[in-house]
Amino acid sequence: MRQLAFQLDRDHVELNQLLKLCGLCDSGGAGKALVASGAVFVDGRRELRKTCKIHAGQTVRLGETEIRVA
C-alpha cells in the first residue's frame, strides 16, 4: 500500500480537494466523481459526501493509496 502524508495548513480540507491536492485526480470535479463512485474511505468507512470535511488525524484511502492527514 502506498502511503502519503498531507499537512493541513487550516482547520479542514474538503475530501474532493484533498484527492486533487495529493495528485490522485486532476481536478476537484474528478475528486467528486471518485467519491460518488464509492471508492473512497475515511477512517475505514465508505464516504459518499463529496465535500466531507477532513481534519488532522484522519486517514483517507483510495484503492491502494492511503493518505494520513496531519
Contact map, one row per residue, 1 for C-alpha under 8 A:
1110000000000000000000000000000000000000000000000000000000000001110000
1111000000000000000000000000000000000000000000000000000000000001110000
1111100000000000000000000000000000000000000000000000000000000000111100
0111110000000000000001000000000000000000000000000000000000000000111100
0011111000000000000000000000000000000000000000000000000000000000001111
0001111100000000000001000000000000000000000000000000000000000000001111
0000111110000000000000000000000000000000000000000000000000000000000011
0000011111111000000000000000000000000000000000000000001100000000000011
0000001111100000000000000000000000000000000000000000000000000000000000
0000000111111000000000000000000000000000000000000000000000000000000000
0000000111111000000000000000000000000000000000000000001100000000000000
0000000101111100000000000000000000000000000000000000111100000000000000
0000000101111110110000000000000000000000000000000000111000000000000000
0000000000011111110000000000000000000000000000000111110000000000000000
0000000000001111111000000000001000000000000000000111110000000000000000
0000000000000111111100000001111100100000000000000111000000000000000000
0000000000001111111110000011001000000000000000000010000000000000000000
0000000000001111111111000000000000000000000000000000000000000000000000
0000000000000011111111111001001000000000000000000000000000000000000000
0000000000000001111111111111001000000000000000000000000000000000000000
0000000000000000111111110000000000000000000000000000000000000000000000
0001010000000000011111111000000000000000000000000000000000000000000000
0000000000000000001111111100000000000000000000000000000000000000000000
0000000000000000001111111100000000000000000000000000000000000000000000
0000000000000000001101111111011000000000000000000000000000000000000000
0000000000000000000100111111011000000000000000000000000000000000000000
0000000000000000100100001111111000000000000000000000000000000000000000
0000000000000001101100001111111100000000000000000000000000000000000000
0000000000000001000000000011111110000000000000000000000000000000000000
0000000000000001000000001111111111000000000000000000000000000000000000
0000000000000011101100001111111111100000000000000100000000000000000000
0000000000000001000000000001111111110000000000000110000000000000000000
0000000000000000000000000000111111111000000000000000000000000000000000
0000000000000000000000000000011111111111000000000000000000000000000000
0000000000000001000000000000001111111111000000111100000000000000000000
0000000000000000000000000000000111111110000000011100000000000000000000
0000000000000000000000000000000011111111000000010000000000000000000000
0000000000000000000000000000000001111111100001110000000000000000000000
0000000000000000000000000000000001111111100001000000000000000110000000
0000000000000000000000000000000001101111110001110000000000011110000000
0000000000000000000000000000000000000111111111100000000000011100000000
0000000000000000000000000000000000000001111111100000000001111000000000
0000000000000000000000000000000000000000111110000000000001110000000000
0000000000000000000000000000000000000000111111000000000000111000000000
0000000000000000000000000000000000000000111111100000000000000000000000
0000000000000000000000000000000000000111110111110000000000000000000000
0000000000000000000000000000000000100101110011111100000000000000000000
0000000000000000000000000000000000111101000001111100000000000000000000
0000000000000000000000000000000000110000000000111111000000000000000000
0000000000000111000000000000001100110000000000111111000000000000000000
0000000000000111100000000000000100000000000000001111100000000000000000
0000000000000111000000000000000000000000000000001111110000000000000000
0000000000011110000000000000000000000000000000000011111000000000000000
0000000000011110000000000000000000000000000000000001111101000000000010
0000000100111000000000000000000000000000000000000000111111000000000011
0000000100110000000000000000000000000000000000000000011111000000000011
0000000000000000000000000000000000000000000000000000001111100000000111
0000000000000000000000000000000000000000011000000000011111110000000111
0000000000000000000000000000000000000000011100000000000011111000011110
0000000000000000000000000000000000000001111100000000000001111100011110
0000000000000000000000000000000000000001110100000000000000111111111000
0000000000000000000000000000000000000011100000000000000000011111110000
0000000000000000000000000000000000000011000000000000000000001111110000
1100000000000000000000000000000000000000000000000000000000001111110000
1111000000000000000000000000000000000000000000000000000000001111111000
1111000000000000000000000000000000000000000000000000000000111111111100
0011110000000000000000000000000000000000000000000000000000111000111110
0011110000000000000000000000000000000000000000000000000011110000011111
0000111100000000000000000000000000000000000000000000011111110000001111
0000111100000000000000000000000000000000000000000000001111000000000111
